[in-house]
């Protein structure tokens, strides 16, 4: 690993709609694979595609791991949309491409962090994108054969004889079942290479010889250049026989209005075509068993059948959830869209069943259906497992009782609140941006929220419905209020949320912020959103995960930021006047070690001021953006910050550290280390003393320090590519729990990540809480690290060397937390780690993440 100051050629692509005559500023910081950071780089943007040759002063390795960007544009209507950013190392010629496709944050103090990098490939190397439409002719007798029992493929060739991979036309954007009689299907096709003008196309299917596919028309539109290719086929394709198409018309032969209506009639009865009605189906999987602790999900295929008087649909497979990759998981609310004949308008009875056995585990709480044309909504309560139907031998339920024009969540909340069945209740407030796009009168979406605590425990999917402030929620500039509840007993912490809606086509929501309040404890969190949740947006997202939050109300923060922005403009003007006088910048690397006692962390703003030997002082430096961790000042972690000062300080004499004294905040730190990168001096300030209280401020002044000695006597964390916090619980056994369960042996672990990479052997050596570790009934904590660039936690390998007087260790559990991602994994054991005590025989026990 070589460290050096580096030169890069930076290229970035923005949206052509982003630019006014005025220049815009983007600020960039580069991080290498050792978590070292460059200084902040200032880029002036004046056009959509620009190049910047830059040289950085900080010494980095040759591998770029992530970037952080923010802009000086705080107005939401004037934000910058960045498509991608590319860096070329001029020494090694390595290329690093970071796809973005998102807006740079518009909130003051916010930054966009990029971690997905493509090495060796330029960002501007385009891929091909095509709109493919297929018109199917009459299939079967009288043209009413319902399905094409084969897979259809095509392959594209351009004028330079370059070809695409084989393209499987699988998922139609118009119909659930493609290639039915007199039906036009549309497919979105992406290929890994970019083709020029097409010369020919191969089309075939993989069915048996007797299976025929009657293809009338194939239309292909190159979405990169708009070229159209219309092939008039009008013949039957036999199984595994390729049709080579070379003659085409350059005009469109299939448009959106002309052939997209589904028909089950033959050419003799073409005038009797029927349209379809779109329904949205929502299902909630619950918990079953005593105290609702059993798992209620299933992996079997689920089907539904709708009844409207005498009219009945075919059985319809519910397999493509709009809200989850794996439908019918425990606690999930899944959303499906199905098309049925328009004879079904207001179902009065539904059947839902699966193809598994009676005891395959599905426990449904409710099923909700909505006619997307009339917006009539019906909620069918279920609250039971499936029974075995004697007629078709399929586990199923038949539902006849329903509630009209009330969401199932509203009914559930009313019923549970009436009987005091919710274990945790929240008051939710959202603000929709004044710049919210207007949605059509016939567009609709269900908006969901999921709340996580600091142990990654989460609520079920909770619907935001029945606003207490607005009859029609989520309108531009309006604040909505919702009451929601969870059947899970959540603690007081709110660490992360997921926010999304289920409309994949024609609904836009530009949410400004969301505020969450625990109704029992009053604990409040404000999450800034400032994202357009829409498939039509350039980012194409209908879901967002939020981790940055504040303890204050969103309206208070909004007012303060508005005032701060006004003051910022004045400060910027003053800085422009005095910039020639103060252009010297001192750089410091600051590390802070937070203690491991209960409530030792803080989530408020932390500031530091430095004093030198001449009693000159720096400005107030806020420690806000940590280099190595997502959220700073967590219990038993070391946070690293890169700070700078406009004051040319000499050798340091003391430091002043303070933070806002909020309720339940008792920040305890072990030490603070400051490296002067200009003078190459390292200062270690031990703390070991409580902060003094002055009104709303907690502060400490430190003047005792060592020079050029690291605060940590352990291996430097900069050598580790991943650091972890480990917790072990030694169990109790026997009458009154007095049997020996501890050990004096040396305990070792290996960490396996999700890509099957394994750490080096790591000894659990020094307990943070006890001098004698692994004693009976004792919880021990360890800070460890790995030099391997692990990604996630999948398995844990644990063993001991069977030394010492007592080595029959009975371990209840081992938990690990990745300090950089806050991912936590718990491994339950509940056995002795030796054969003599009747425990586990394996020398190296490998445990799967639970």
C-alpha positions, 0 to 999 in steps of 0.5 A: 500500500503506497500513500501519495498526493494524487492527481485526478481527472474528474468528469461528471454528468448532470441533468440538462434542466439544472442550469441557469446562467449562474454557476453552481458549486459542488463540493467533493471529498474523496475517501480511500480504502483506508478511510483517509480523506482528501481535503474538500474539493470545490467544483464550479458547474456551468454545463451538463458535462464537465471535466476538472483536473485536480490535485489533492494535498492529502496522501491517499492510497490508489484505491478509491472507496467512496465519495461525499458530495454536497452543493451550495444550492439550498433552494429546493427548486434549484437543486442539482441532479447528478447522473454520474461522477467519474475519477481517473487517477493520472498516475495509475490510469485507474478509472472509478465510476460512481453512478448517482442518478439523484439530487444533491441534498438541498438541506444545510449540513446534508451530504450525499454519500456514494459507495457503489463504484465501478472500477475500470469502466468509464461512466459514459460507456452507454448500454442499449435500451429498447422499447419492444412491442409484440402483437399476438394474432389469434391463438387456438380455436376461434382465437380464444386460447388463453396462454402461450405455453413457451418462452419467447426470445429475440436477438438484435444485430447491428450494421457492424455485425455486433449482437446483443445477448439473448433477450427473454421477453418475459414480463409484459408492462401491459398484461400479467400474461403475455402473448394472449390472442389479439393482445399487444404486449410491451417490454422494456429491454436493456442490453449490456452493450451499445448497438448501432442501427439494427440490421436484423433480428432473430425471433423464436420460442422454446416450446415443443414442435406442435406449439405455435406462436402466431406473431403478427407484428414486432416493433422495436424502438431504440430509446437512445436515438429514437429510431423505430423498426417495425417488422410485419411478420404475420406467421406462426413460429414453431418450437425452436425454429428461429425467424430471421427478420431483415425487412422493416418499416421506420414508422411506428406500427403499434402505438399506445392507443391502437392495439393495447386493448385485451380481447378474448374474441376471435376475428369473427367476433372482434366487435365484442371485445371486452376491457379489463378492470384493474384492482389493487390487492393488499394483504397483511400477514400476521403472527400466530400461536400463543401470544402471537409469537409464531411465524405466520408467513409462507413460501408457497404460491398464493392465489385469489378468486373474486366473486361479483354476484354470479360472475367469478374470475379465474384463479389469479396468482399473487406473485409480484408484490409491489412493496416487497421482493419476497411476498407473504413474509411474516409481518409484511403488507404486500400490494398486488395489481391484477386485471379482471374482466369488467364484469367484476366491479364490486366483489362481494366475496373473495377466495384466497388459497395456496398450493401447499399443505394445510400446515404450511404456515400462512396466517392472514390478518386481512385482505383489502381490494380496491377498484382503481377505476371507481376507487371503491375500497373493501376490507375483508378481515381474516385473522386465521390460518387456512383450512383444507377445502374438501372440494379441491383439496386446497388450503383456502379461506372464503371471505364474505364479511367486509367493510366498505370505504375504510382501509384495513389499517384504519379498521385495525387501529380502531378495533385494537385501540378500542380493546387496547391491543396495540403495544406501541402507538405513534403520532406521525406528522408529514409535510408535503413540499410546496413544489409537490407535482399535482397528481391526477384525480384518478391517481392513488397510492398507499403510503407506508412507514416502518420504524426501526430502533437502535437494535434493528428491531422494527414495526410492521408496515404501517399505513398513513391514512385518515389524516387528522388535518386534511380531508385529502392528504399529501397536498402541496405545502400541507402538514398531515397528522396520522395515528398509527400503532404496532403490535410489536413492543418497541422501546423508546429509541427511533433509529431508522425509518423506511418510507414508501408508496405502492403506486408504480406508475402515476403518483408523485410525492415530494415529502419535505419531512416526517416527524415521529412521536412515541405517544407513551414516552413523548420521544420525538424524532424529525427526519428530513426527506426532501426526495421525490418518491415517484417512478417518473422521477429521474431517480426512479424511487418510490422508497427511501431509507432515512437515518439522519434525524433530530430530537427537535420538532421539524417545524422548529428546525425548519424555522432555524434553517431558514434563519441560518440560510439568511445569515449564511448569505451575509457571512458569505458576503463578508467572507468574499470581502476578507478572503484575501486576508485569511487564506491560511488553513490548518488541518487536523485529524481528530479522533474521539473515543466514546465510553461503554457505560449505559447512556454514554453516547450523545446525538447532539451537536459537539463542538471543539475549540483549540488553543496554542502556546501563544493563547491564540484560539481557533474558531468553534469547530463542529464535529459532525461528519465522521470519516469512519462511522455512519452516526458519530458518538455511539457507545464504545466507538472511535470516531474520526473527523477531518477538521480545518481552521483559518487560524495559523495556530502553533503547538497546542496548549489546551482544548475546550469541548462542549455539547448541548445538554439535552434530557437523558444525554450523558456523554462520556468519553475516554480520550480525544486525540488531535493530529496536526497534519501541518506540523506532524504532531500528535496530541493525546488528551485523556478525559477521565472526568465528567463534563461540567454543566453550565445551563444548557451546555455541558463542557470540559477544558483539557490541558493535560496531554502527551505528545506523539503517543497514540491514545490507544495502546491497541492496534491502530484502528486505521490499520483495520478495514472493519471494526466491530463491537462484540458482546458475550453472555456466559450462562448459568447452569444447575441448581440455583445456577451454581454449576461452573460455566466460565472459562480461563481458556483463550477464546477466538473468533472468525467473521464470515461476510455475505460474500464468503470472505473470512477475517483473520483469527481474532482473540477476544482478549481484553474485556471492556467491563471486567478484569476477569472475563467469561465468568458465570452469568457475566456479560463481556464486551470487546472492541475488535477489528479486521484487516480484511475488507468484509462486507456484512456479517453472515456467519461466526466461527468461535472456539477456545484452546481448552487451556486453564483450570476451567475451560468448559465455557457455557455461552448463552450468546455472542453478538457483533455490531459493525461500527461502520454500518451499525449492522448487528448480528446475534448468534444464540448458542446455549451450550458448553463449548466442550465435549466433557460437559456434554456440549458441542463436539466441533472444535470450531463452531460455525454459527449462522446469523439469526 
